[in-house]
């Protein structure tokens, strides 16, 4: 899908070289904050590998929700892998 946005010339002149990335990043961040996209979809849209998504979100002031349940789930996975080794 292609979306066209009219930007006043005086604003476009200030950031012409970054407008495409600004608009993509803004769309992705807004969709994530509104719960329309997951982090995985954001990464797919921006072409970011998994590890770069966390840094992208941190750079843009987005808190990454991480609960005790998340930690416990990851610990359980780690223990399963450790037993196999």
Order of alpha helices (4+ residues) and beta strands (2+ residues): alpha-alpha-alpha-alpha-alpha
